[in-house]
Structures are given as structure tokens and as C-alpha cells.
Amino acid sequence: MRFTPFAKTESVCPECLRVIPAEKCVGEDGFVYLVKSCPEHGSFSALIWEGGVADYLCWDTAPGGGNAPEVTRPAAEGCPRDCGLCEKHESAGCCVLLELTKRCNLRCPVCFASAGTEEPDPSLDELGRLYDMLMANGGPYNIQLSGGEPTMRDDLPEIVALGREKGFSYFQLNSNGLRLGREAGYARLLHDAGVSCVFMQFDGFKRETQTALRGRELLDGKLRAIESCAASGLPVVLVPTLVPELNLDEIGAILSFALSRAPAVRGVHFQPVSYFGRCELPEPAARLTIPRVLREIEAQTGGKMLRSDFAGGGAESSYCSFHASYRVNPDGSLRALPRRSGCCCKKSSEARDFVAERWGAHDDMCAEDGFDAFLREANERVFTVSGMVFQDAYTLDLARLRRCYINEADPERGMVPFCAYNLTDNSGRALYRK
């Protein structure tokens, strides 16, 4: 395919992870591609926007500025090798992943963390030091309890309690939901311990979807987990990994199901698959892009959710994410909430508060009547649809990476942007992850 460049940036070679010049180009099909060439390994191209240049440029309504991290480290080698965060990073942290274990009760063919090993879990003292490091580097942040499968740890309530003692207030559990659905009382235990919401892996309803992405059928267990969380007052956000030619046709069914379980289910957060970590799926000819996902949402909801309802991120790069919020009316119909000028949140601190408000439990509003009860009911009638497009070695744009506000907590490097921490070359070699 012939490409016409319209903007310059930097990326990495998928074979050696060397930093190389890159160009954003229009292909003969009218779509936007990231094109680059390594002196040693040749040329590479990847679809990044299934739309024209004008549509691509119009999506960027948040040029950045005024959101730099409070604490940074020197940048000796440059992005992406000096993350932690380095002095050239442009966005403060919003959410930080705390990886509690490498163990997992699944072996998913798709896993950014390549989980499933029997390495020793970090101790409570080690996790306490990570909490302290995060607080010293601009915290408190929204904490994502991750792994591996974090519910493999029986001391999960103690980990949350420790974080609260350290000054953190929002704890999102990234989980496959299996223990929540299997163990009576477990959801209530986590709720009472202070878990704010469950970010639950939920890829669709078809057997082939579950087998391809998770290795076996899991639907019944996930439905039980949602019921348990609902009964315990523990909010759930469904998180589908979207794969071309596999489960794009399930977008509408997932949204319809989630809405039928609102307000226990607060929203759906789509994640188009990225090819890093353990990914046993073949790379498609065309990557999933934000415009493609939004077109599918509009078509599969029969226009109840429109592409025009959605906006890109503000504190992070607009090209990393999309989101829209809806008021769920008593008759089940939807009303799109007005988009703020340009974007939702200009600063990472605003994004932290937005996530906690939309997805978190609100047990502090405990009045049976009055204004607190009104606010609680109003918040629980809001349903959020969002997505995050992570970058791999083919799509990595260092301008986007410098705006990343989702970080991994690392005892040696500090706060490492998610897409840098999980970046792997074609042979599986990582820059940061051990």
C-alpha cells in the first residue's frame, strides 16, 4: 500500500524495540496508519484510525499542558526507557496497578502480564513500601488491585486495609470473577473491606469467544459473580477484550446485558486487544480502532448510543480512550449526558474523581431520605461506556506514551506507564516486566 505522511512522531521497532522515527500517514484506503522503518529490521505499518485525516485530527480535543507529574526522575536514555515517571512525561498519574501475585486460576491465551507462574507473592511489607512510594510521588491515586488473579491472595482485605491506612481511598479489583461467583460471602467480605468496584473480565456470551480468549467456558461463573456482587452492594464494570473476527458482533449484547443489570453493573469498559505479553492470537490484517468500535456500538444498539455521544480522553492522549455517560431513565431508555467542552477531564486528578464517582460504591451516602439519598440514586442511574486502546510495539506512539496516566507500580523504577511496562518485542522480550 502507498502511504502519504502528514505528521511525524517516534515509535519502536517491533523486532528490537529500538527507538525509530515514525510517520502518521494516509493509506490508499483513506485510513490513518503509523509507518516506520528500522535500519536493521525493515519497514512496518499498522492501522491506527479507521477514518480520514480530518476525522483523526478532530478527535484530538485535548492538547495537554498543565498536568505534569509532581515528582519525576531524570531522563538519561529517553522515552520509553526512562519511565518512572521521567522528567519529560506530560501527565500525572490517575490509576496505578498494584500487581499482587503472578498466580492465576486461569491460563488465558491472551494475558498482558503472562500470568500463571508460582513466583512468591510480594509481602504486605513490600506492598506497604509501594503504597509509600506512590504517596511520595504525587498520591493518593486510584489503586487497581491486579495480577495475575488478585483473589488468589487470601489476605486481600488486609491489603486494602493497609492501603487505606496509607491514605488511599479508591480500590478497583481487576478480576476474572471466578472466586466471587464460587465462594459464598466473598463479595460481601471484599465490600466490607473497602473494595470500591470490580473490574470484571467479560468477553461475551459465545463459547468460541470464551475458549479463544480464556481457554474454557466461564459464563455461568461470571453470571454468579455479578449476582453476588449485586447482593453485596459491590459495583461491577464489565471489561470485554475485543478481537477482530471473534467478538465484535457481541458488543450490542454485552451492552444490553449490562444495562439490564444496572445499577449493580455501572458500565462497560471495552479494551481492543493489544499484541503484547502472552498473546497466542494471530495478528489481524487490520487492528481495531476507536472509530470502528464506536460504529459497532451505534449499529448494535440501534442508535440508542451514538458515535457523537463519545469523546476522547483529556488528561491522557485523546487517542488512547473514549467514553460517554448516559442517564438510565425509569422506563429503561437512555439519555446521553452532555459532553463537556473538549473532553471530560483536563487533569489526572479530575479523572481520578470521575472514575471514583462513576464506578465506586457510595456507602458514605447512607441516608434513607434527603439530599444524600437523592445524590446516591442520581449517581447510580448513570451508566458509563468507555474504552482504552493500549499500544504495542507496532502501534506505539511516544507522543501518546508521554501522556499516559495509567501506571504500574514497580519497586525499582517507580511509576511506569502501562504501555511501556508491558511492551514486548516479537520474541516476547520486555523492557520492564520481569
C-alpha positions in Angstrom: 0.0 0.0 0.0 1.1 3.5 -0.8 1.2 6.0 2.2 1.1 9.8 2.3 2.6 11.2 5.5 1.0 14.1 7.3 2.7 14.1 10.8 5.9 12.9 12.4 6.4 11.1 15.7 8.6 8.4 17.2 8.0 4.7 17.8 9.9 1.5 18.4 11.0 -1.4 16.1 8.8 -4.5 16.9 11.9 -6.7 16.5 14.4 -5.0 18.7 12.5 -2.2 20.5 15.0 0.4 19.2 13.5 3.9 19.1 13.0 4.9 15.5 11.3 7.8 13.6 7.7 7.2 12.6 5.1 9.0 10.5 1.4 9.2 10.6 0.2 8.6 7.1 -2.9 8.3 5.0 -3.1 5.0 3.2 -4.7 4.3 -0.2 -7.8 3.2 1.6 -8.2 6.7 3.2 -7.4 5.4 6.8 -4.6 6.6 9.1 -1.5 4.3 9.6 1.6 4.5 11.7 4.5 3.8 9.4 8.2 3.4 10.4 11.4 1.8 9.3 14.2 0.2 11.4 17.7 0.3 9.8 18.2 -3.4 10.8 14.7 -4.9 10.5 13.0 -3.0 7.7 9.6 -1.3 7.5 6.4 -1.7 9.5 2.9 -0.2 9.3 -0.2 -0.5 11.5 -3.7 0.8 11.2 -4.4 3.3 14.0 -7.5 5.2 12.8 -10.3 3.7 10.6 -11.3 7.2 9.2 -9.8 10.1 7.3 -7.2 12.7 8.4 -9.8 15.3 9.2 -11.7 12.9 11.5 -8.5 11.8 13.2 -7.4 15.4 13.9 -10.8 16.4 15.1 -10.7 13.7 17.8 -7.8 15.4 19.5 -9.6 18.0 21.6 -7.2 17.9 24.5 -3.8 19.2 23.5 -2.4 18.8 27.1 -0.4 21.1 29.3 -0.7 21.9 33.0 -0.9 18.3 34.1 2.7 17.4 34.6 3.7 14.9 37.4 4.7 16.4 40.7 7.7 14.1 41.1 9.9 12.9 38.2 13.2 11.2 37.5 16.0 12.2 35.2 15.7 11.1 31.5 19.1 9.8 30.5 18.2 7.4 27.7 14.8 9.0 26.7 11.3 7.6 26.3 10.4 4.7 26.6 13.4 3.5 28.6 13.5 6.1 31.4 9.9 5.8 32.7 9.4 6.1 36.4 8.0 8.8 35.7 10.7 10.7 33.8 11.1 14.5 33.7 9.7 14.6 30.1 6.4 12.9 31.0 3.4 15.1 30.4 0.7 13.6 32.6 0.4 12.9 36.3 -0.8 9.5 37.4 -4.5 8.7 37.7 -4.7 4.9 38.2 -1.9 2.7 39.4 -1.8 -1.1 39.0 -0.5 -2.9 42.1 0.3 -6.4 41.0 -0.4 -8.6 44.0 0.5 -12.0 42.5 1.8 -13.8 39.5 -0.6 -16.7 40.3 -3.8 -17.2 38.4 -6.7 -19.8 38.3 -6.8 -19.4 34.5 -4.2 -19.6 31.8 -5.7 -17.2 29.2 -4.3 -17.4 25.7 -4.3 -13.6 26.0 -2.6 -12.1 29.1 -0.6 -8.8 29.1 1.0 -10.0 32.4 1.8 -13.5 31.1 0.4 -14.7 34.5 0.2 -18.2 35.8 3.6 -18.7 37.4 4.2 -19.8 41.0 6.5 -17.0 42.0 6.3 -15.8 45.6 3.7 -13.1 46.2 5.0 -9.7 47.4 4.6 -9.5 51.2 2.5 -6.9 53.0 5.7 -5.1 53.9 6.7 -4.9 50.3 3.2 -3.7 49.3 3.4 -1.1 52.1 6.6 0.2 50.6 4.9 0.5 47.2 2.0 2.4 48.8 4.5 4.8 50.4 6.4 5.2 47.1 3.1 6.1 45.3 2.1 8.6 48.0 5.6 10.2 47.9 5.2 10.5 44.1 2.0 12.5 44.0 -0.6 10.2 45.5 -3.1 9.3 46.5 -4.0 7.6 43.2 -6.8 5.2 42.3 -5.4 1.8 43.0 -6.1 -1.1 40.7 -5.5 -4.4 42.6 -4.2 -6.6 39.8 -2.1 -9.6 39.0 -2.3 -12.5 38.0 -5.6 -13.0 39.7 -5.6 -10.9 42.9 -8.3 -13.0 44.5 -5.7 -15.9 44.8 -4.5 -14.0 47.8 -6.5 -14.7 51.0 -5.1 -11.5 52.6 -6.8 -9.2 50.0 -8.9 -7.5 52.7 -5.7 -6.8 54.7 -4.0 -5.3 51.5 -7.0 -2.9 51.1 -6.9 -2.0 54.8 -3.2 -1.3 54.6 -3.8 1.0 51.6 -6.5 2.9 53.4 -4.1 3.4 56.4 -1.6 4.8 53.9 -4.2 7.4 52.7 -5.7 5.8 49.5 -9.5 5.6 49.2 -10.3 4.0 45.8 -9.6 0.3 45.2 -10.6 -1.3 42.0 -10.3 -5.1 41.8 -9.2 -6.3 38.4 -10.6 -9.9 38.4 -11.9 -12.7 36.3 -14.7 -13.1 38.9 -14.4 -16.8 39.4 -13.9 -16.7 43.2 -16.6 -14.1 43.5 -19.0 -16.4 41.8 -17.9 -19.6 43.6 -17.4 -18.6 47.2 -20.5 -17.5 49.2 -19.9 -14.4 51.2 -16.7 -13.4 49.4 -18.2 -10.4 47.6 -19.5 -9.1 50.9 -16.1 -9.6 52.6 -14.4 -7.5 49.9 -17.2 -4.9 50.0 -16.8 -4.6 53.8 -13.0 -4.4 53.5 -13.3 -1.3 51.3 -13.0 -2.6 47.7 -14.7 0.2 45.6 -15.6 -1.8 42.5 -14.9 -4.9 40.5 -13.4 -4.5 37.0 -14.6 -7.9 35.7 -13.3 -9.7 32.7 -16.4 -10.3 30.5 -15.6 -11.0 26.8 -19.0 -12.2 25.6 -21.5 -15.0 25.5 -20.4 -17.3 22.7 -18.5 -20.5 23.6 -15.9 -19.8 20.9 -15.2 -16.3 22.4 -14.6 -17.6 25.9 -12.4 -20.5 24.6 -10.3 -18.4 22.3 -9.6 -15.7 25.0 -9.7 -17.6 28.3 -9.2 -21.2 27.4 -12.6 -22.5 28.6 -16.2 -21.6 29.1 -16.7 -19.2 32.0 -20.1 -17.6 31.5 -22.0 -19.3 34.3 -19.4 -18.4 36.9 -19.3 -14.8 35.8 -23.1 -14.5 36.0 -23.0 -15.9 39.6 -20.2 -13.4 40.4 -22.3 -10.5 39.1 -25.3 -11.7 41.2 -23.1 -12.0 44.3 -21.7 -8.5 43.8 -25.1 -7.1 43.3 -26.4 -8.7 46.5 -23.4 -7.3 48.4 -23.5 -3.7 47.1 -20.2 -4.1 45.3 -20.4 -2.3 41.9 -19.2 -4.1 38.8 -17.8 -2.8 35.5 -17.7 -5.3 32.7 -14.4 -5.4 30.7 -14.5 -7.1 27.3 -11.4 -7.7 25.4 -12.4 -7.1 21.7 -10.8 -9.2 19.0 -11.4 -8.7 15.2 -13.4 -11.5 13.7 -14.1 -13.0 17.1 -16.5 -11.0 19.3 -17.1 -7.6 17.7 -20.6 -8.9 17.0 -21.2 -9.3 20.7 -20.8 -5.6 21.6 -24.6 -4.9 21.5 -25.4 -8.0 23.5 -22.8 -7.1 26.2 -24.2 -3.5 26.5 -27.8 -4.7 26.6 -26.9 -7.3 29.3 -25.0 -4.7 31.4 -27.9 -2.3 31.2 -30.3 -5.0 32.3 -28.2 -5.4 35.4 -27.8 -1.7 36.2 -27.2 -0.1 38.7 -25.3 -3.2 40.1 -23.3 -3.0 36.8 -22.1 0.6 36.4 -20.8 0.3 32.9 -18.8 -1.4 30.2 -15.1 -0.7 29.5 -14.0 -2.1 26.1 -10.4 -3.0 25.5 -9.4 -3.7 21.9 -6.8 -6.4 22.0 -3.1 -5.4 22.0 -0.4 -7.8 21.0 2.0 -7.8 23.9 2.7 -10.1 26.8 1.2 -13.6 26.2 -0.9 -13.3 23.1 -1.4 -16.5 21.2 -3.8 -15.0 18.7 -2.6 -14.2 15.2 -2.2 -10.6 14.4 -5.0 -9.5 12.1 -4.5 -7.6 8.8 -6.2 -4.6 10.4 -6.2 -3.5 14.0 -9.3 -2.4 15.9 -9.6 1.3 16.1 -11.7 3.8 18.1 -13.9 4.7 15.1 -14.6 1.0 14.3 -15.6 0.3 17.9 -17.9 3.4 18.1 -19.5 2.5 14.7 -20.3 -1.0 16.1 -21.7 0.4 19.3 -24.1 2.7 17.4 -25.1 0.0 14.9 -25.6 -2.8 17.5 -27.6 -0.6 19.9 -29.9 0.5 17.1 -28.8 4.1 17.6 -29.5 4.2 21.3 -25.9 5.0 21.7 -24.4 7.3 19.1 -20.9 7.8 17.9 -21.4 11.6 18.6 -22.1 10.8 22.3 -18.4 9.9 22.7 -15.3 11.9 23.3 -11.6 11.1 23.7 -9.6 11.5 26.9 -8.4 14.8 28.3 -5.8 14.1 30.9 -4.3 11.4 28.8 -3.9 11.4 25.0 -7.3 11.6 23.2 -6.2 8.8 21.0 -5.9 6.4 24.0 -9.5 6.3 25.1 -13.2 7.0 24.5 -16.1 7.5 26.9 -19.8 8.5 27.1 -22.2 8.6 30.1 -25.9 8.0 30.0 -28.8 8.6 32.4 -30.9 5.5 32.7 -34.5 6.6 32.8 -37.1 4.6 34.8 -38.6 3.2 31.6 -35.1 1.9 30.6 -34.5 4.4 27.9 -31.2 6.3 27.8 -30.3 10.0 27.7 -26.7 10.9 26.8 -25.2 13.3 29.4 -23.8 16.4 27.8 -20.2 16.3 26.8 -18.1 18.9 28.5 -16.2 21.3 26.3 -13.4 19.4 24.6 -13.2 16.5 26.9 -14.3 15.2 30.3 -11.3 15.7 32.5 -8.3 18.0 31.8 -6.2 16.8 34.7 -5.4 13.4 36.1 -6.8 14.4 39.5 -10.1 15.2 37.8 -10.0 11.8 36.1 -9.4 10.1 39.4 -12.5 11.7 40.9 -14.6 10.9 37.8 -13.8 7.2 37.9 -14.5 7.0 41.7 -17.8 8.8 41.2 -19.0 6.8 38.3 -17.8 3.3 39.3 -17.3 3.3 43.0 -19.5 2.3 45.9 -21.2 5.2 47.7 -21.9 3.8 51.1 -21.0 7.1 52.7 -24.3 8.4 51.3 -26.3 6.2 53.7 -29.3 8.4 54.5 -32.7 6.8 53.7 -34.1 10.1 52.5 -32.9 13.7 52.0 -30.3 15.1 49.7 -27.7 12.4 50.2 -30.2 9.7 49.1 -31.1 11.8 46.1 -27.4 12.1 45.1 -26.9 8.4 45.5 -29.8 7.5 43.4 -28.9 10.0 40.8 -25.3 8.7 40.6 -26.5 5.1 40.3 -28.7 5.9 37.4 -25.6 6.9 35.4 -24.2 4.2 33.0 -20.8 4.7 31.5 -19.5 3.2 28.3 -15.7 3.6 27.8 -12.7 2.0 26.3 -8.9 2.1 26.3 -6.8 1.3 23.3 -3.4 0.1 24.6 -0.3 0.3 22.5 2.0 -2.5 21.4 5.3 -2.5 19.6 3.5 -1.9 16.2 1.3 1.0 17.3 3.4 2.7 20.0 3.5 6.4 19.5 5.9 8.0 22.0 3.8 11.3 21.9 0.9 9.3 23.3 3.0 7.4 25.8 4.2 10.7 27.3 0.6 11.5 28.1 -0.1 8.1 29.7 -1.8 8.3 33.2 -2.2 4.6 33.9 0.9 3.3 35.6 2.3 0.1 37.0 3.9 0.3 40.5 7.4 -1.0 40.3 9.7 -1.3 43.3 12.8 -0.4 41.3 11.5 2.1 38.7 8.6 3.8 40.5 5.6 4.5 38.3 5.9 3.1 34.8 3.3 3.9 32.1 1.2 0.8 31.4 2.1 0.5 27.7 5.8 0.8 28.4 5.8 -1.6 31.3 4.0 -4.3 29.2 5.8 -3.6 25.9 7.3 -6.7 24.3 9.1 -7.3 21.0 8.1 -10.0 18.6 10.1 -12.6 20.6 8.4 -11.7 23.8 11.3 -9.7 25.3 10.1 -6.9 27.6 11.6 -3.6 28.5 10.5 -3.6 32.1 8.4 -6.6 33.1 10.5 -9.4 34.6 
